[in-house]
Amino acid sequence: MILEALSYTFMQKALVAGIAVGIICSFMGTFLVLRRYSLFGDGIAHVAFGGISVGLFLGVFPLWTAFIVSIFGGLGLQKLRQSTKISGDSAVAVVLVSGLAVGVILVSSSGGFSVDLFSFLFGSILLISNEDTIMILAISAGIIATLTLLQKQFLHLTFNEEQAKLGGLRTTLLNYAFVVLASITVVTSMRLVGILLISALIVVPNITAMMFGKGFKKTVFISMSIAVISVVSGILVSYSFNVAPSGTIVVIAVGILVGTLILKSTGLLRKVDIKTPSKISHNS
């Protein structure tokens, strides 16, 4: 069955694009979880829903409007957090409901949900075109390269933003750059698991990886491995049982998390307080 699935071009494209998305979600997700921005992906995904609705309403390619609206939404979230006393989670909630409300208004104005909108809501990785695959690979390569290049600066911001500012880093510019990268990651990943499940792919592999209590680089590697295993097995299982790939991917990722929790409870994993992510050393 697996060999048969791999012989189909659409499965090959889905696996290649899915692996790329899994890697960028886990890489970006590590920074988001450490910065206690776990809900950021969910918030931006709902803003992207508004952007997609704008595209469908105007009759233009919805992914481009999703990119534009999501980036502005992410920048607005960062500005809201910096210029007010609103906490990070509260700022995410404001952006989330705003994007969702705009999307609902535009959807109702354009005559209701369409097949295209449902594919963004729930993912459609098995239906992506050659152009989509190339776009996902190109964006993923850019995000990985940028995160790798700015890794030390982003880590300084994550663990001690005030010290980073005193050390001469342009923290405001770096924060905006990080938000833009995160927004692009979320929109790029929607074709894999959809708007409704994107935050799970960003957060769950990283929570699992942090339970191993390793340094930053090893945590990123473990997270990427879990994400890739979840994506590949999820796509293959979904093909075999004719179920939704997006839900299957997330269920497998959660299953790995539960299995890790069981191993930890039996003492087979070194006990680590995952509520204090600062224990992950950025020097290792």
C-alpha positions in Angstrom: 0.0 0.0 0.0 2.8 2.4 0.9 4.7 1.7 -2.3 1.6 2.1 -4.3 0.9 5.5 -2.6 4.5 6.7 -3.3 4.1 5.9 -7.0 1.5 8.6 -7.5 2.8 12.1 -8.4 0.2 13.9 -6.1 1.5 11.9 -3.1 5.1 12.7 -3.9 4.3 16.4 -4.1 2.3 16.2 -0.9 5.1 14.5 1.0 7.8 16.9 -0.3 5.7 20.0 0.5 4.6 18.5 3.8 8.1 17.8 5.0 9.1 21.3 4.2 6.2 22.8 6.0 6.8 20.5 9.0 10.4 21.7 9.3 9.6 25.4 9.1 6.7 25.0 11.6 8.8 23.2 14.1 11.8 25.6 13.7 9.6 28.7 14.0 7.5 27.1 16.7 10.5 26.7 18.9 11.0 30.4 19.2 7.2 31.0 19.5 6.9 28.5 22.4 9.9 29.9 24.2 8.6 33.4 23.9 5.2 32.2 25.3 3.6 33.0 21.9 2.0 29.6 21.5 -1.3 31.1 20.4 0.4 33.3 17.8 0.0 30.8 15.0 -3.7 30.4 15.8 -4.2 34.2 15.9 -2.4 34.8 12.6 -4.2 31.8 11.0 -7.6 33.4 11.8 -6.3 36.7 10.4 -5.3 34.8 7.3 -8.9 33.6 7.1 -9.9 37.2 6.8 -7.2 37.7 4.1 -8.4 34.6 2.1 -12.0 35.9 2.3 -10.8 39.3 1.0 -9.2 37.5 -2.0 -12.2 35.4 -2.8 -14.5 38.5 -2.4 -12.4 40.5 -4.8 -11.8 37.7 -7.2 -8.0 37.5 -6.8 -5.7 34.7 -5.7 -6.5 34.3 -2.0 -3.1 33.2 -0.9 -1.5 36.5 -1.8 -4.1 38.5 0.1 -3.7 36.1 3.0 0.1 36.9 3.0 -0.5 40.6 3.0 -3.3 40.7 5.6 -1.4 38.2 7.9 1.8 40.2 7.8 0.0 43.4 8.6 -2.0 41.6 11.3 1.2 40.2 12.8 2.9 43.7 12.8 -0.3 45.1 14.4 -0.1 42.5 17.1 3.5 43.4 17.8 2.7 47.1 17.9 -0.3 46.4 20.2 1.9 44.5 22.6 4.6 47.1 22.7 2.6 50.3 22.9 0.0 49.1 25.4 -0.2 47.2 28.6 -2.1 44.4 26.9 -0.4 41.0 27.5 0.8 38.9 24.6 -2.0 36.3 24.9 -4.6 39.1 25.1 -3.2 40.8 22.0 -3.3 37.5 20.1 -7.0 37.1 21.1 -7.8 40.6 19.8 -6.1 40.0 16.5 -7.7 36.5 16.3 -11.3 37.7 16.7 -10.8 40.7 14.4 -9.5 38.6 11.6 -12.3 36.0 12.1 -15.0 38.7 12.2 -13.8 40.3 9.0 -13.7 36.9 7.3 -17.2 36.0 8.4 -18.6 39.3 7.1 -16.9 38.9 3.7 -18.0 35.3 3.4 -21.6 36.1 4.2 -21.4 39.0 1.7 -20.1 36.8 -1.1 -22.7 34.1 -0.7 -21.3 31.7 1.8 -18.5 29.2 2.0 -16.9 27.9 -1.2 -14.8 24.8 -1.9 -11.7 26.9 -2.1 -12.4 28.4 1.4 -12.9 24.9 2.9 -9.6 23.8 1.5 -7.8 26.6 3.4 -9.8 25.9 6.5 -9.1 22.2 6.7 -6.0 21.8 4.5 -5.7 20.3 1.0 -2.1 19.0 0.8 -3.1 16.2 -1.6 -4.5 18.6 -4.1 -1.5 21.1 -4.4 -0.2 21.9 -7.8 3.4 22.0 -9.1 3.4 25.8 -8.6 2.2 25.4 -5.0 4.9 22.9 -4.3 7.6 25.1 -5.8 6.3 28.1 -3.8 6.2 26.2 -0.6 9.8 24.9 -1.1 11.1 28.3 -2.0 9.5 30.1 0.9 10.6 27.3 3.3 14.2 27.6 2.2 14.0 31.4 2.7 12.6 31.0 6.2 15.1 28.3 7.3 18.0 30.4 5.9 16.8 33.6 7.7 16.1 31.8 11.0 19.5 30.2 10.9 21.2 33.5 10.0 19.4 35.4 12.8 19.2 32.6 15.3 21.5 34.2 17.9 19.8 37.5 17.7 16.3 35.9 18.1 17.6 33.8 21.0 18.8 37.0 22.8 15.4 38.5 22.3 13.7 35.4 23.5 15.6 35.0 26.8 16.3 38.6 27.7 15.0 41.4 25.5 16.3 44.1 27.8 19.8 42.7 27.8 19.7 42.3 24.1 18.8 46.0 23.7 21.6 47.0 26.1 23.9 44.8 24.0 23.3 47.0 20.9 20.7 44.8 19.1 18.0 46.6 17.2 15.3 44.8 19.1 12.3 46.6 17.6 13.4 45.8 14.1 14.2 42.2 15.0 10.8 41.8 16.6 9.1 43.0 13.5 11.2 40.8 11.3 10.4 37.8 13.5 6.7 38.5 13.4 6.8 38.8 9.6 8.6 35.4 9.3 6.1 33.8 11.7 3.2 35.2 9.7 4.7 33.9 6.4 5.2 30.5 8.0 1.6 30.3 9.1 0.2 31.2 5.7 2.5 28.8 3.9 1.5 26.0 6.2 -2.2 26.4 5.7 -2.2 24.1 2.7 -1.0 21.2 4.9 -3.2 21.3 8.0 -5.5 24.2 7.4 -6.3 27.3 9.3 -8.1 25.5 12.1 -5.1 23.2 13.0 -2.0 25.1 12.1 -1.2 26.1 15.7 -1.1 22.4 16.7 1.7 21.7 14.2 3.6 24.7 15.5 3.2 24.0 19.2 2.8 20.2 19.8 6.1 19.0 18.3 8.0 21.7 20.3 6.3 20.9 23.6 7.2 17.2 23.1 10.8 18.1 22.2 11.2 20.3 25.3 10.3 17.4 27.5 13.6 15.7 26.6 15.5 18.6 28.4 18.2 19.1 25.7 19.8 22.3 24.6 18.3 24.6 22.0 19.8 23.0 18.9 19.0 19.5 19.9 15.5 20.6 20.9 15.0 22.1 17.4 16.3 18.9 15.8 13.9 16.7 17.9 11.0 19.0 17.2 11.7 18.8 13.4 12.0 15.0 13.6 8.6 14.7 15.4 7.0 17.1 12.9 8.4 15.3 9.8 7.4 11.8 11.3 3.9 13.2 12.0 3.5 14.7 8.5 4.8 11.7 6.5 2.9 9.1 8.5 -0.2 11.3 8.6 -0.3 11.6 4.8 0.3 7.9 4.3 -2.2 6.8 6.9 -4.8 9.3 5.5 -4.3 7.8 2.0 -4.7 4.2 3.3 -7.8 4.9 5.3 -9.3 7.7 3.1 -9.4 10.2 5.9 -8.4 13.9 6.2 -4.6 14.3 6.1 -4.7 17.4 8.3 -6.5 15.8 11.2 -4.4 12.6 10.9 -1.1 14.6 11.1 -2.2 16.4 14.2 -3.6 13.3 15.9 -0.2 11.5 15.3 1.7 14.5 16.7 -0.5 14.5 19.8 -0.1 10.7 20.1 3.7 11.2 20.1 3.2 13.9 22.9 1.1 11.5 24.9 3.6 8.7 24.5 6.4 11.0 25.6 4.4 12.0 28.7 3.9 8.4 29.6 7.6 7.7 29.2 8.3 10.7 31.4 5.9 9.6 34.1 7.5 6.2 34.3 10.9 7.8 34.8 12.4 6.8 31.4 12.8 10.5 30.5 14.6 13.0 32.7 12.0 15.1 34.4 11.9 18.6 33.0 9.5 21.4 33.8 8.1 22.3 30.4 6.4 25.3 32.0 9.9 27.0 32.3 11.3 27.0 28.8 14.1 29.2 29.8 15.8 26.0 31.1 16.7 25.3 27.5 20.2 26.7 27.1 20.8 28.7 24.0 24.5 28.1 24.3 24.2 24.3 23.7 
